Amino acid sequence: MGLFCLAAISGLFFYQRAYAGKIYRNIYLENINLSGLTKKQAEYMIKTHFRQIQNREIILKTEEREIAAKLIDTGIGYDVSQVVNDSYNVGRSGNKKDRITQTVSTLWAKKTLEFRAKIDEQQYETFVNLILPQLNIESKDATLAIENGEIKETKEIIGQTVDTSGLPQRILLAASNNQINTLRLPTATTQPEIITADTNKAKDFAEKIIRKKVTLQYEDKAFSPASAETGKWINFDNSEGKISASLEENEIKAYLSRIARGFEIQKINRRVNALDGSVVVEGREGKYLDQNQALTSILNQINQADEFNVALQTYTEAPAEEKIFPAEGLVAGRFSGKYVDVDLTQQKLCQIEGDTILSCTLISSGKPGMATPTGTFSIQNKSPRQFSNKYRLYMPWWQAFKGDYGFHELPETNTWKEVPDHLGKPVSHGCVRLGVGPAESLYNWTEIGTPVYIHK
C-alpha cells in the first residue's frame, strides 16, 4: 500500500513537471483540445476559433422582411485572456487539496470550459439603429390624387415595428451554435390614420366635379374645360386624420386668366412729355375679365347641375397719365433733391442734385437678353460687400434699386477681380457695374430712398 502511494505521488510529480507552463490534459473549449498548450499557443487557437464564430451569419426575420448579418456586427466579443487563464488554472487554483484533486481528474476526466461571450453595448446600439429601419415598415395613409383628369387612389399600408427586447441574449445563444441561426423578431403593427374606406366621400365629390360639363361664354367665344382641367380645380386635404375634397379657387382663377388672354385688352397709359406737355403716347383703355364674378357664378352652379353655362363679364379701366422725359440724353431736374441718372445708351451714370450735375462715370449695364430695367426706382438696401449665391461672386458697394438689380463695383472673388475694360459696354447680368472708386463714392453719397432714374 505504501509502495502504491509512493508511486502515485511520484507519478503526479512527474505529470506536473511534464505540464509545467502548459495546460493539463483533457481541457477543452467546446470541441477544441487545449491539452499541452502554452498560454500563448492556446490564445492563438482560441482567437482563431472565436473569429470563425464572429464571422458566422445570423438572419433577423419578421413576418414581412429579413436581413442577414454577421455576429461580429452585433457587437459580440469574447474575453480570450479569461478563457486562457481559466483553462491554465485547472489544477493550479484553490487550496492544495483542490489543486491535487483537479490535477488528478485531468488524467481521465474531460473538462469543457464555458464560453465567455459579451456584447459591446455601443456597437450593439449602432447595429440595432442600422437594422431597424430595414425591418420596420412605416404605416402610410390612403391617399387620393388626380392626374390628367383621372383619380388615382393609393391604398393604406399597415406598419410594422420590431421589438428588440431580449435580442442580446438571443444573439449570445446563437453564438454558441455552430450553424446559421434565424432569429424571428416579434413585431407590433401600427395602423394608418386614413384607410381606403375613409376616402370614399372625397372620391365621390371629385368624380362628380370631373364629370361636370361647364361652358364659359363671352360674346361669340365659348370655352369648355376638359376633365384634365377641372381635375386641377379639386384639392384633397389629408389633415386631421381624414381626407376631404374641396374646390381650389386659385386654380379656377388660373384657368380664367388663361382663357381671358383671347379677349382681354391691356391698358396703355397716356404718356406726356414732362418738358413741353406734348403727347408722346395717346394711351388705350383696358378691358379685363371680371374674375370674381365668373368665380362666384361657377361656385354657385357647380354643385347644383351636371351641365351649366356661365356668361363671362368684363370691366374697363381707364389709362393713367405718365409724365416722361424724352430720351434726348441727360436732363437735370427730374427730382428736386439728389438722385441717380443712368443712361443705358451712353453707358453713363450721373449723380445729380436738383438742377446740378455733380459727376458722371462709365458703367456696364445688362447684356442682351439680361437687360437692366428702365424706369423710376429708389435705393432699397445697401451692403459694403454683397455675395451673390447665384453667380458665386462678391459685389462690393452693393445698392439694390429693384429686387435683385442694383449698383455695385466690378465683381470679384477672393482671388479674382473683373477687369475695368468692360466699363462702357453692356455685359452684366442686369445690374449696373461701376469701376473701383466711383462705386464707393456713389455708395457714400446715397441714402435709402434716393431716387434712381434709368433710361435709354
Buried (B, 14 or more C-beta within 10 A) or exposed (E): EEEEEEEEEEEBEEBBEEBEEBBBBBBBBEEBBBBBBEBEBBBBBBBEBBEEBBEBEBBBBBEEBBEEBEBBBBBBBBBBEEBBBBBBBBBBEEEEEEBBEBBBBBEEEEBEBEBBBEBEEEBBEBBBEEBBEEBBBEBBBBBBEBEEBEBEEEEBBEBBBBEBEEBBEBBBEBBEEEEEBEBEBEBEEBEBBBBBEBBEEBBEBBEBBBEBEBEBEBEEEEBEBEBEBBBBBBBBEBEEEBBBBEBBBEBBBBBBEEBBEEBBEEBBBBBBEBEEEEEBEEBBEBBBBBBEBBBEBBEEBBEEEEEBBBEBEBEEEEBEEBEBBBEEEBBBBBBEEBBBBBBBEBBBBBBBBEEEBEEBBBBBBBBEEEBBBBEBBBBBEBBEEBEBEEEEBBBBBBBBBBEEBBBBBBBBEEEEEBEBEBBBBBBBBBBBBBBBEBBBBBBEBBEEEBBBBBBE
